[in-house]
Amino acid sequence: MGKGIAISVGLAAGIALGFAGAFGGFNAFMIVLVMAVIGAVAGAAVAVLDGRGTFGDYISGPSSGRSDR
């Protein structure tokens, strides 16, 4: 996952959690948070099973063999 896509997904998740917390209270916030974590783990599992990478690649991006500094 590219950094731009990761930032967009993180922003969308943050907005969803913010709306859930603002309009639904703490319980709705926790439900959305738990479902987001389950979705992220399921997405990583599908990527690994399809042979598109490892869990580490899904979280931090594929290694290019060079330092990104």
N, CA, C and O atoms as CSV, one atom per row, in Angstrom:
chain,resi,resn,atom,element,x,y,z
A,1,MET,N,N,0.864,-1.162,0.000
A,1,MET,CA,C,0.000,0.000,0.000
A,1,MET,C,C,0.908,1.221,0.000
A,1,MET,O,O,1.813,1.322,0.828
A,2,GLY,N,N,0.675,2.138,-0.913
A,2,GLY,CA,C,1.481,3.340,-0.983
A,2,GLY,C,C,1.186,4.283,0.169
A,2,GLY,O,O,0.142,4.192,0.815
A,3,LYS,N,N,2.127,5.193,0.417
A,3,LYS,CA,C,1.942,6.118,1.535
A,3,LYS,C,C,0.732,7.016,1.328
A,3,LYS,O,O,0.026,7.321,2.289
A,4,GLY,N,N,0.476,7.448,0.088
A,4,GLY,CA,C,-0.676,8.295,-0.186
A,4,GLY,C,C,-1.984,7.589,0.094
A,4,GLY,O,O,-2.913,8.176,0.649
A,5,ILE,N,N,-2.051,6.336,-0.289
A,5,ILE,CA,C,-3.268,5.558,-0.044
A,5,ILE,C,C,-3.437,5.312,1.448
A,5,ILE,O,O,-4.546,5.401,1.975
A,6,ALA,N,N,-2.340,5.003,2.127
A,6,ALA,CA,C,-2.409,4.754,3.572
A,6,ALA,C,C,-2.890,5.995,4.308
A,6,ALA,O,O,-3.686,5.899,5.242
A,7,ILE,N,N,-2.407,7.166,3.887
A,7,ILE,CA,C,-2.840,8.418,4.528
A,7,ILE,C,C,-4.329,8.634,4.283
A,7,ILE,O,O,-5.051,9.022,5.201
A,8,SER,N,N,-4.797,8.391,3.066
A,8,SER,CA,C,-6.214,8.578,2.745
A,8,SER,C,C,-7.093,7.616,3.539
A,8,SER,O,O,-8.142,8.008,4.050
A,9,VAL,N,N,-6.672,6.371,3.642
A,9,VAL,CA,C,-7.443,5.387,4.407
A,9,VAL,C,C,-7.453,5.765,5.878
A,9,VAL,O,O,-8.488,5.663,6.536
A,10,GLY,N,N,-6.324,6.197,6.399
A,10,GLY,CA,C,-6.260,6.629,7.801
A,10,GLY,C,C,-7.142,7.835,8.063
A,10,GLY,O,O,-7.803,7.913,9.099
A,11,LEU,N,N,-7.156,8.782,7.123
A,11,LEU,CA,C,-8.005,9.963,7.266
A,11,LEU,C,C,-9.484,9.573,7.243
A,11,LEU,O,O,-10.268,10.071,8.050
A,12,ALA,N,N,-9.864,8.691,6.329
A,12,ALA,CA,C,-11.257,8.242,6.245
A,12,ALA,C,C,-11.671,7.507,7.525
A,12,ALA,O,O,-12.776,7.702,8.031
A,13,ALA,N,N,-10.776,6.662,8.041
A,13,ALA,CA,C,-11.084,5.942,9.275
A,13,ALA,C,C,-11.223,6.919,10.447
A,13,ALA,O,O,-12.105,6.759,11.291
A,14,GLY,N,N,-10.362,7.916,10.495
A,14,GLY,CA,C,-10.447,8.917,11.559
A,14,GLY,C,C,-11.736,9.714,11.499
A,14,GLY,O,O,-12.346,10.000,12.529
A,15,ILE,N,N,-12.149,10.073,10.292
A,15,ILE,CA,C,-13.413,10.807,10.141
A,15,ILE,C,C,-14.588,9.934,10.570
A,15,ILE,O,O,-15.490,10.404,11.264
A,16,ALA,N,N,-14.580,8.662,10.158
A,16,ALA,CA,C,-15.659,7.750,10.545
A,16,ALA,C,C,-15.720,7.596,12.064
A,16,ALA,O,O,-16.804,7.615,12.647
A,17,LEU,N,N,-14.559,7.444,12.706
A,17,LEU,CA,C,-14.536,7.320,14.166
A,17,LEU,C,C,-14.990,8.611,14.834
A,17,LEU,O,O,-15.675,8.582,15.856
A,18,GLY,N,N,-14.608,9.732,14.258
A,18,GLY,CA,C,-15.033,11.015,14.818
A,18,GLY,C,C,-16.538,11.201,14.764
A,18,GLY,O,O,-17.152,11.629,15.741
A,19,PHE,N,N,-17.133,10.880,13.620
A,19,PHE,CA,C,-18.590,10.993,13.500
A,19,PHE,C,C,-19.297,10.011,14.430
A,19,PHE,O,O,-20.311,10.349,15.040
A,20,ALA,N,N,-18.761,8.799,14.537
A,20,ALA,CA,C,-19.378,7.810,15.425
A,20,ALA,C,C,-19.334,8.289,16.867
A,20,ALA,O,O,-20.310,8.151,17.606
A,21,GLY,N,N,-18.196,8.855,17.266
A,21,GLY,CA,C,-18.071,9.356,18.631
A,21,GLY,C,C,-18.932,10.572,18.890
A,21,GLY,O,O,-19.510,10.711,19.968
A,22,ALA,N,N,-19.024,11.466,17.897
A,22,ALA,CA,C,-19.771,12.711,18.079
A,22,ALA,C,C,-21.277,12.475,18.106
A,22,ALA,O,O,-21.988,13.074,18.914
A,23,PHE,N,N,-21.758,11.615,17.235
A,23,PHE,CA,C,-23.206,11.441,17.107
A,23,PHE,C,C,-23.750,10.194,17.791
A,23,PHE,O,O,-24.942,10.125,18.092
A,24,GLY,N,N,-22.896,9.214,18.040
A,24,GLY,CA,C,-23.385,7.966,18.617
A,24,GLY,C,C,-22.892,7.695,20.015
A,24,GLY,O,O,-23.370,6.772,20.675
A,25,GLY,N,N,-21.948,8.478,20.477
A,25,GLY,CA,C,-21.413,8.269,21.819
A,25,GLY,C,C,-20.276,7.265,21.829
A,25,GLY,O,O,-19.809,6.804,20.787
A,26,PHE,N,N,-19.849,6.946,23.035
A,26,PHE,CA,C,-18.680,6.085,23.215
A,26,PHE,C,C,-18.911,4.676,22.682
A,26,PHE,O,O,-18.011,4.094,22.076
A,27,ASN,N,N,-20.098,4.118,22.894
A,27,ASN,CA,C,-20.368,2.752,22.427
A,27,ASN,C,C,-20.280,2.656,20.907
A,27,ASN,O,O,-19.712,1.698,20.385
A,28,ALA,N,N,-20.830,3.628,20.194
A,28,ALA,CA,C,-20.742,3.623,18.732
A,28,ALA,C,C,-19.295,3.783,18.289
A,28,ALA,O,O,-18.870,3.144,17.327
A,29,PHE,N,N,-18.534,4.626,18.977
A,29,PHE,CA,C,-17.114,4.810,18.675
A,29,PHE,C,C,-16.374,3.489,18.796
A,29,PHE,O,O,-15.591,3.135,17.914
A,30,MET,N,N,-16.611,2.759,19.875
A,30,MET,CA,C,-15.919,1.485,20.089
A,30,MET,C,C,-16.327,0.445,19.055
A,30,MET,O,O,-15.483,-0.324,18.594
A,31,ILE,N,N,-17.601,0.405,18.679
A,31,ILE,CA,C,-18.049,-0.542,17.655
A,31,ILE,C,C,-17.350,-0.256,16.332
A,31,ILE,O,O,-16.868,-1.177,15.674
A,32,VAL,N,N,-17.292,1.012,15.940
A,32,VAL,CA,C,-16.631,1.376,14.680
A,32,VAL,C,C,-15.141,1.054,14.757
A,32,VAL,O,O,-14.571,0.562,13.783
A,33,LEU,N,N,-14.508,1.317,15.879
A,33,LEU,CA,C,-13.087,1.034,16.050
A,33,LEU,C,C,-12.808,-0.462,15.921
A,33,LEU,O,O,-11.882,-0.862,15.216
A,34,VAL,N,N,-13.595,-1.281,16.593
A,34,VAL,CA,C,-13.408,-2.735,16.534
A,34,VAL,C,C,-13.636,-3.253,15.113
A,34,VAL,O,O,-12.883,-4.099,14.630
A,35,MET,N,N,-14.668,-2.748,14.448
A,35,MET,CA,C,-14.933,-3.190,13.074
A,35,MET,C,C,-13.810,-2.769,12.117
A,35,MET,O,O,-13.488,-3.496,11.177
A,36,ALA,N,N,-13.220,-1.600,12.359
A,36,ALA,CA,C,-12.101,-1.148,11.526
A,36,ALA,C,C,-10.889,-2.053,11.706
A,36,ALA,O,O,-10.210,-2.387,10.735
A,37,VAL,N,N,-10.617,-2.449,12.940
A,37,VAL,CA,C,-9.490,-3.351,13.199
A,37,VAL,C,C,-9.739,-4.712,12.552
A,37,VAL,O,O,-8.837,-5.287,11.941
A,38,ILE,N,N,-10.952,-5.223,12.685
A,38,ILE,CA,C,-11.291,-6.506,12.058
A,38,ILE,C,C,-11.137,-6.405,10.547
A,38,ILE,O,O,-10.615,-7.325,9.917
A,39,GLY,N,N,-11.580,-5.307,9.960
A,39,GLY,CA,C,-11.446,-5.121,8.516
A,39,GLY,C,C,-9.995,-5.043,8.071
A,39,GLY,O,O,-9.636,-5.590,7.028
A,40,ALA,N,N,-9.157,-4.366,8.854
A,40,ALA,CA,C,-7.739,-4.256,8.508
A,40,ALA,C,C,-7.046,-5.616,8.566
A,40,ALA,O,O,-6.245,-5.948,7.692
A,41,VAL,N,N,-7.354,-6.394,9.593
A,41,VAL,CA,C,-6.764,-7.726,9.720
A,41,VAL,C,C,-7.255,-8.636,8.594
A,41,VAL,O,O,-6.470,-9.394,8.025
A,42,ALA,N,N,-8.537,-8.566,8.274
A,42,ALA,CA,C,-9.075,-9.382,7.173
A,42,ALA,C,C,-8.444,-8.978,5.848
A,42,ALA,O,O,-8.117,-9.843,5.035
A,43,GLY,N,N,-8.267,-7.686,5.618
A,43,GLY,CA,C,-7.631,-7.227,4.387
A,43,GLY,C,C,-6.198,-7.712,4.273
A,43,GLY,O,O,-5.755,-8.111,3.196
A,44,ALA,N,N,-5.468,-7.677,5.394
A,44,ALA,CA,C,-4.093,-8.168,5.399
A,44,ALA,C,C,-4.059,-9.669,5.132
A,44,ALA,O,O,-3.196,-10.148,4.397
A,45,ALA,N,N,-4.987,-10.409,5.720
A,45,ALA,CA,C,-5.038,-11.854,5.508
A,45,ALA,C,C,-5.328,-12.190,4.055
A,45,ALA,O,O,-4.727,-13.109,3.499
A,46,VAL,N,N,-6.234,-11.462,3.443
A,46,VAL,CA,C,-6.551,-11.699,2.024
A,46,VAL,C,C,-5.336,-11.389,1.160
A,46,VAL,O,O,-5.056,-12.118,0.208
A,47,ALA,N,N,-4.614,-10.321,1.475
A,47,ALA,CA,C,-3.414,-9.973,0.704
A,47,ALA,C,C,-2.363,-11.069,0.813
A,47,ALA,O,O,-1.704,-11.401,-0.173
A,48,VAL,N,N,-2.204,-11.629,2.001
A,48,VAL,CA,C,-1.223,-12.695,2.191
A,48,VAL,C,C,-1.672,-13.959,1.466
A,48,VAL,O,O,-0.864,-14.614,0.807
A,49,LEU,N,N,-2.936,-14.304,1.579
A,49,LEU,CA,C,-3.437,-15.518,0.932
A,49,LEU,C,C,-3.402,-15.416,-0.590
A,49,LEU,O,O,-3.233,-16.428,-1.271
A,50,ASP,N,N,-3.558,-14.215,-1.129
A,50,ASP,CA,C,-3.483,-14.020,-2.571
A,50,ASP,C,C,-2.048,-13.974,-3.074
A,50,ASP,O,O,-1.817,-13.929,-4.282
A,51,GLY,N,N,-1.090,-13.985,-2.166
A,51,GLY,CA,C,0.306,-13.938,-2.560
A,51,GLY,C,C,0.789,-12.549,-2.915
A,51,GLY,O,O,1.804,-12.403,-3.597
A,52,ARG,N,N,0.082,-11.524,-2.465
A,52,ARG,CA,C,0.468,-10.144,-2.788
A,52,ARG,C,C,1.414,-9.542,-1.766
A,52,ARG,O,O,1.796,-8.380,-1.903
A,53,GLY,N,N,1.800,-10.283,-0.760
A,53,GLY,CA,C,2.722,-9.738,0.221
A,53,GLY,C,C,2.598,-10.432,1.554
A,53,GLY,O,O,1.973,-11.486,1.675
A,54,THR,N,N,3.207,-9.822,2.552
A,54,THR,CA,C,3.164,-10.339,3.911
A,54,THR,C,C,2.419,-9.339,4.784
A,54,THR,O,O,2.085,-8.243,4.334
A,55,PHE,N,N,2.162,-9.714,6.023
A,55,PHE,CA,C,1.499,-8.777,6.934
A,55,PHE,C,C,2.340,-7.516,7.110
A,55,PHE,O,O,1.792,-6.418,7.204
A,56,GLY,N,N,3.661,-7.660,7.156
A,56,GLY,CA,C,4.535,-6.504,7.290
A,56,GLY,C,C,4.431,-5.572,6.093
A,56,GLY,O,O,4.453,-4.352,6.256
A,57,ASP,N,N,4.319,-6.128,4.897
A,57,ASP,CA,C,4.151,-5.310,3.700
A,57,ASP,C,C,2.833,-4.550,3.760
A,57,ASP,O,O,2.752,-3.395,3.340
A,58,TYR,N,N,1.813,-5.197,4.280
A,58,TYR,CA,C,0.501,-4.568,4.347
A,58,TYR,C,C,0.513,-3.377,5.285
A,58,TYR,O,O,-0.139,-2.367,5.018
A,59,ILE,N,N,1.245,-3.486,6.377
A,59,ILE,CA,C,1.262,-2.430,7.380
A,59,ILE,C,C,2.247,-1.321,7.025
A,59,ILE,O,O,1.893,-0.143,7.086
A,60,SER,N,N,3.469,-1.675,6.657
A,60,SER,CA,C,4.506,-0.661,6.460
A,60,SER,C,C,4.890,-0.449,5.004
A,60,SER,O,O,5.729,0.406,4.717
A,61,GLY,N,N,4.320,-1.178,4.100
A,61,GLY,CA,C,4.667,-1.043,2.691
A,61,GLY,C,C,5.765,-2.035,2.318
A,61,GLY,O,O,6.531,-2.471,3.177
A,62,PRO,N,N,5.839,-2.389,1.040
A,62,PRO,CA,C,6.843,-3.355,0.629
A,62,PRO,C,C,8.257,-2.789,0.759
A,62,PRO,O,O,8.477,-1.594,0.559
A,63,SER,N,N,9.193,-3.641,1.089
A,63,SER,CA,C,10.580,-3.228,1.218
A,63,SER,C,C,11.188,-3.100,-0.164
A,63,SER,O,O,11.039,-3.986,-1.006
A,64,SER,N,N,11.878,-1.983,-0.390
A,64,SER,CA,C,12.505,-1.767,-1.686
A,64,SER,C,C,13.985,-2.117,-1.664
A,64,SER,O,O,14.667,-2.017,-2.684
A,65,GLY,N,N,14.485,-2.531,-0.492
A,65,GLY,CA,C,15.879,-2.885,-0.382
A,65,GLY,C,C,16.799,-1.705,-0.162
A,65,GLY,O,O,18.020,-1.862,-0.143
A,66,ARG,N,N,16.226,-0.526,0.005
A,66,ARG,CA,C,17.045,0.669,0.253
A,66,ARG,C,C,16.402,1.475,1.375
A,66,ARG,O,O,15.226,1.296,1.692
A,67,SER,N,N,17.168,2.336,1.950
A,67,SER,CA,C,16.667,3.175,3.033
A,67,SER,C,C,15.828,4.311,2.456
A,67,SER,O,O,16.208,4.910,1.449
A,68,ASP,N,N,14.693,4.613,3.080
A,68,ASP,CA,C,13.828,5.697,2.607
A,68,ASP,C,C,14.164,7.030,3.243
A,68,ASP,O,O,13.434,8.004,3.056
A,69,ARG,N,N,15.250,7.092,3.988
A,69,ARG,CA,C,15.611,8.354,4.652
A,69,ARG,C,C,16.114,9.364,3.707
A,69,ARG,O,O,16.458,10.473,4.114
